[in-house]
Every structure is written in C-alpha cells, then in structure tokens.
Amino acid sequence: MIKIPKKSDFVLVVLLIIACFSLIVVPNEFNKEQESNTLRVKALVLSTNNDLMVETGILKTGTQRLQIKILNGKFKNAEIQAFNQLVGRMEFDKFFVPGDKTLTVLNLNQDHTTIKSANVIDHYRINMELWLLILFIILLVSFAGWIGLKAILSFMFAGLTIWKLLLPGFLKGFSPIPLSLGIVALLTSVIIFLVAGTNRKGLVAFLGAMSGIIITCIMAIIFGAEFNIHGAIKPFSETLLYSGYAHLNLTDIFLAGIFISSSGAVMDISMDIAASQAEIINHNPAIGAKKLRQSGFEVGKVVVGTMTTTLLLAYSGGFSALLMVFIAQGTPMTNILNLNYVSGELLHTLVGSFGLVLVAPFTAIIGSWVFTRQKASKILN
C-alpha cells in the first residue's frame, strides 16, 4: 500500500515533476535533426541478398541488400529495398536475417512524398527496452511503495539532467570539473531529499555524501596529473575532436567522470549511515553524540567493506575481454599495469574508493552532531 506523503514531500515531488517536464520539452541545438529530409521507422526484414558481401574468416565486409516492409509512419506497409553496410568490425557491424525488426532511416525527396533510399541502422530494440523499464518500475513500486515512486522520479530527473544539462555543457566548452561538481551536487540533493525526505536524515546524508564527492574530486585532480593519462583513452572520446569539437578538454572530462561514477555509491553509503543513526535516535532519544558517532562508524565499516569491492567489479566488468586478451597473449603484469587505459581504470577504482571510505566517518560525525542537537530538530522537523 502506498503511504500518504507529507506535505513537504508532495511539494518536492510536484516541483521535480515540473523540472522533468521542462527538461523534456525544452530543446537545444544538439537535439535537432541533422537532415530534415530523413525519417526513422521500424521495419521488418522480408528477405536478404548477400551477393555483395565478402566473408574473410569471421569478418564480413561489403553490402547486405534487404527487402523490408515499413511497419509505422506515413509509409506504413510499403515494401522497399534497403542496404546494410558492413565495414569488417564486429562491434559496429550488424547482420540481418528474414524476420528481424530493424530501425531504418528513410532518405526522402524535397517534398517528403517519395523514398529515395533506405539504410538499416540496427536491430529494433525500443519495444523490449520499454517493457524492461516497465517491469523495473512495477517491481520497484510493488516493493517500496511511495519511496519507490520517488526513486523512479529521481532516476528520471538524473537521466534528463545528464542528457540535457551535463553533456551539452561539455560540448559547449564549459569547464568540465566545476560543471560536473555542480550537477552532481544538484542530483545528490534532489535524490537524497526526495527519498529520505526534507528532515535531519536527509540533511545528514546530503552533507556526508557531498564531503565524499568533494574529496573524490580533489583526489582525481591530484592523481590524474601524476598518472599522466589523457582523456582520449575513453571510447569514442577522440572521435569528438574530429567532429568539430577540438576545443574539448578530454582529460578534465575523464577526471570529472571519476567522481560522477562514484557519486551513486557515495550516496548509498551516506544514506545507509544516516538512516541507521536516525533509527537509533528514534528508539533511544537519550543517546549521546559519542555513542551515536561510534554506531555510525560500525555501520560504515560493514557497508564500505562490500561497497569498495562492488566498485571494482562495476569498473572491471566492462574490461573482461581486454583482460582475456592479455592473458591469452601472455602479457607481463608490469606491461599491463603501465598501459594507459588500464592505469585509467585503476585511477577510477582507487580514487573512487577513497571517497567511499572517507564518506562513512564523515557522515557518522555529521550525523552525531545533527541528530543530538535540539535546535536542529526544531528547525527541520
């Protein structure tokens, strides 16, 4: 059963819904169509012709011709020939068989009445992605009720903020580290106060999280310079420089990504400690600041012990194929650890872990002070 929200929670939710709607409807120059005479549609592959395709081992190059049927839009049910270009790179190439559904770009004439050509972009996955999202929402709301609804709202706001504010800000040339720190502070405040409520628990969690994020930011700047790593090590980063954005500071964007990536885990730890201290003070209002701080330390030790490993697994999971290549080739460990992209991931993991370790005692200290102050109680409750 969904719990009836407090007035302050309801006001915050309404404001956040307005903010999300504003971010959705407000356009910017980066989401305009590059070509006005194109149309993206869903299509069904009826048949394929691989005569123009060349297979060399496991690689395929050339052109795959497809007979497709358009499934939506103004040209629905039209059957046309489309082309699938293969460049011999498995991470980019797509291979289709009859019965596949595709995302296809139609090139139209000037008056948009005739299809000049069609290019198949990829397999059509939007429907399945929507079903997966709906299943996630149902599961979250079923378990967490009103808090689950607020978590979904914060999830949406975070995604929109990154898409509409952070990334366009990078492209426009704003300094990546201050911009990222400001966006993370905004998201941290919204997410924590939305989930925890506008109370002492939310205040403690927010202040604790920001302390860990700021420390992570400082550590990233210091050790990023010492590691001598260029931001172009991240996939597709260099492509930006050749796409009209040579002014971008890829290294600062890379360093900003370190504390952005760890901010979610930092929020988790600060919230765990703040929530545990809030429960302790509710059940034992007479507890002193020293004992409450020690209780926060004990909770923090347990949470940090698992969260640090979680961060390592999260970062290393995407590089399993690369590590397998090193093992298969017998690459010495010294060489592996000195490679720029491996060093970059180590920097990501270790600096992020600094924030995770330090946010625990900081939150416990802040919580022991805030929860045992009657003045703070009168102001925030």
N, C-alpha and C positions, 0 to 999 in steps of 0.2 A: 504494500500500500504506500502511495506517495505521500510523504509528510508535508503538511501545510507549511509553507515557507514563512520566515519572519519578514517583517516589512522591509528591513534593510536589505535582506537577500533578494526580495522581489524587485526592489528598485534597482539593484545592481544587475539583476538578470535582464530587466527591461532595457537598461542603458546598454548592456552588452549586445542585446539583440539588435538595437538600433545601430550600434557600431558595426556589427557584422553586415547588416543590410547595406550600410553606407559603403563599406569596403567592396561589397559585391557590385553595386551599381555604378560606383564612381570609376570611370575609365582612366587609362593613362596611355601615353604614346607607345608603350611596349606591348599592349594587347590589341593593337589594330592589325587587321589582316594586311599582309604584305602585298597581296594581289587581290583586287576587288573582283576579278573575273574567275574566281575559283569557288568551288563548292565541295564541302566534305560530306560524304554519305556513307551509309552502311550498305554493303553489297554481299551477294552470295556467289561463290565460285561455282560455275556450272561445269566447266571443263578447262583443261590446261594443255599447252603445247610447249614442249621443252626442246624443240629442234634448234633453237638459237642459244641454247645453254651448253656450256662446256664444263665437264667434270674432270678435275685433276686431283686424284686422291679423294680426300674428304671435302675439298673445296669446290664450289660451284661459281662460275662466272658467266657473264652474258645476260641474256634477257629471257625471262619466262613470260610467254603470252597467255593471257587468261580470258576466258569468256565469262562475263559476270552479269548478274542481274541486280539492279539497284533496288534496295528494299525500303527506302524512305526519301522524302523530299519531293520536289516538283517533277523529277524524272523517275518516280517510282514505277517499278515493273519494266523499265527499259532494259534491254539486253545489249551490251556493247563489249568491245574488246578493250582490255586493259593490259598494262605492262608492269612487270616486276623486275627491276634492275638488280642484278647480283654482282657484287664487287669482290667477292672472294674473301670476305672477312665474316666469320661465323657470328660474331657479336652484333653485327649490323644486318646481315642478310636474313631474309625471310623466304621460306619455301612453302608454296601452297598446293593443296590437292582439292579435287572436287568436293564440295560440301562445306568448305571453310567459309567463315564470315570475315569480311575484311573492312578496314577503314580505307576508303578510296577518295582521292582528290580528283574532281572533275574540272578540266580546263574548258571554259565556256567562251563563246564568241562575245563581241562587244555588247550586244543587246541581251545576252544571257538566255537566249532561246534555243541554242544548239550546243551540243557537246563536241568539242574539237578533239579532245583526247582524255584518257583516264590513267592515272598512276596509282597503283596499290601501295599504300603506306605500310600497313601492318595488319596482323590479325585483330579483329574487333573484340575488345575486352571490356568495354564500358558497362554492358549489362551485368557481367559477372562481378565487376568491381562494385557496382551499386548494390547487388544482392549481398555481397560480403560486408559492405558498410552497414546495410540494414540489419543483418544478423548480429553484427557487433553492437549496434545501438540497442537492439532488443535485449541482448544478454546483459549489457551494462545497466539498463534501466530496470530490468527484472531483479537484478541483484542489489543495486544501490539506490533505487527509487529516485527521490528528488535530487540527491547528491549526484546520481548518475546522469540526470538531465543537465545539471550544471557542468559536469565533466565533459559532456558532449558539446555544450555551448563553448566551453573554454578551448576544447580541441578545434572547433571550427574557427574561433577567433584567432588562435595561434597560427593555423594554416593560412588564413586570409592575411594576417599581418605580415607573415614571411613573404607571401606571394605578391602582395600589393604595396608593402612599405619597405621591407628589408632589401629584397633582391633588386627592385627598381632603384632604390637608393644607391646600391653598389654600382649599378650601371650608369647612374647619373654622376658618379665620381665623388660622392660623399665619403669622408674618411671612414673606412670600414670598422675600425675598432670602437670609436665613440658611438657610431650609429648602432652597431651590434649591441653594445653595452646598454644603450638606451632602450632598444627594442626588447632585449632580454629583461630589463627592469620592468618594462610595461607588462610583458607577458607574465612575469613572476608575480607581480602584484595582482593582476586580473585573475590568474589561475588560483592562486592561494586564497585570496579573499572570497572568490566565488565558491570554492569548495569548502574552506574552513569557516567562512562567514566573517563579517566585519566585527571581530571581537579580539580578545587578547591572544587567543590561539593563532589567529591569522596574522596578527602583528608579529608575534614571536617567530613564526615560520617564515614570514617575509624578510625580517631583519636577518635571521640566520642564513637564509638562502642567499641573500644579496652579499653577505660577508664572504661566503664561499665562492660566489661567482666573481667578485672583485679580486679575490686572491688568485683564482684561476687565471683571470685576465692578466694580472701583473706577472705571474709565473710564465704565461705563454709569451709575453713580450720579451722577458729577460732570456729565457732559454731558447726561444725561437731565433734570436740573434746569435746565440752561442752555437746552435746546431747548424747554422749557415744553410738553411733549407729555403728554396724558392717555392712560392705558392703554385707554380706551374706543375708540381708533382700531382696535383689532384686531377682526376679525369675531366677532360673537356676544358680545363682552365686555359690552356694555350690557344684553343680554338677561339676564345673570346677576343684575344689580342688581334687575330686576323679577321675578325668580324666587325671591325670599326670601333673597337673599344681598347685601343692600345694604351689609353690613359689609366687603365685599371691597375691598382696595386695588388697583384695576386698574392703576394706574401702576407700583407695585412688581412686580406680576405681569408687566407688559410689560418692565420693566427686567431682571427675572430671566430672561425668555425670550431676552435678548440673549446672555448668556454660556452659557445652556443650548444655544442653537442653534449657537454656535461651538465648543463643547467637543469635539465629534466631530472637527472639523478640527484643533483644537489637539492632540488625542491622536494624530492621524495624523502630524503634524509631529514631535512629541516622540519617537514610536516610530521614525520614519524615521531621525532623527539618532542615537538611542540604539543602534539596530540597526547602523547604519553604523560607529559608533565601536566597538561590540562586535566586529564583523568585523575592523576594523583592529587592535585589540589582540590578537585571536586569532592573526592572521597575523604580527604584529610586536610581541611582548610587550615589547620593549625601548624602544618609542617613548615619548617624553617627554610630559608633560602639555601643554606648549605646542603641540607639533605635533598632538597629538590634538585639542586645542581648535580649532586652525585648520582641521583636516579637518572637524570638526563645523560650523564656520562656513560652509565652502564647500558642504557638502551642504545646510545650511539655506538659503543664498541661492537655490539652484535650486528647492528644494521650496516656499519661500514665494512665489517668483515666479509659480508656477502656482496655488497654493492660494488666494491672495488673489482672483484672478480667478474661481476656482471659487466662492468665497463670494458674489461679486457676481452671478454667473449663477444661483446657487441662490435668492437672495432676489428677484432681478428677474423670474425666470421666471413667478412667480405673479401678477405685475402687468402682464403684457403687454397684456391687454385695456384696462386703465386707461390705459396709456401711449398706446395706439392712439386712445383717445377724445380725449386731449389733442392729439395730432397732427391728428386729423380736425377738431377744433374750432378749431385754430389758437391754442391757449392759450399765452401768452408763457412763456418758460422761468422768468422770475422768479416768476410765479404758481405754476408747477408746483413749484419748489423750496421755496416757502413753505407749501404745503399740508401739513397736519399728518400725513396718512398717508404722503406722500412723504418728509417730513422724518424720520418714524419709521423708514422703510426705510433712509434714508441713515445714520441713527444706528446701526441694526442692522448695516449693512455695514461702516461705517468703524470703529466701536468693536470689532466682531468681528475686523477686520483688524489692529487694534493688538495684540490677543492673539496672532494668528498670526505677526506679525513678531517680537515680543519672545520668544515661546516658543523660537524657534530658537537665539538666542545663549545664553539661559538654560540650555537643555538641553545645549548644547555645553560650556558652562562646568562644569555639574554633572557631566557625563559625563567630562570630562578629569580631574576630581578623583577621582571614584569609581573609574573603571577603572584608574587608576595607583596606587591605594592597596592595598598587600598586605594590610593589616588588614581592609579591606572585603571582599577576596577570601576570606579565611579565614572570615569571618562568614556570607557569603551563598552560598558555594559548597561 
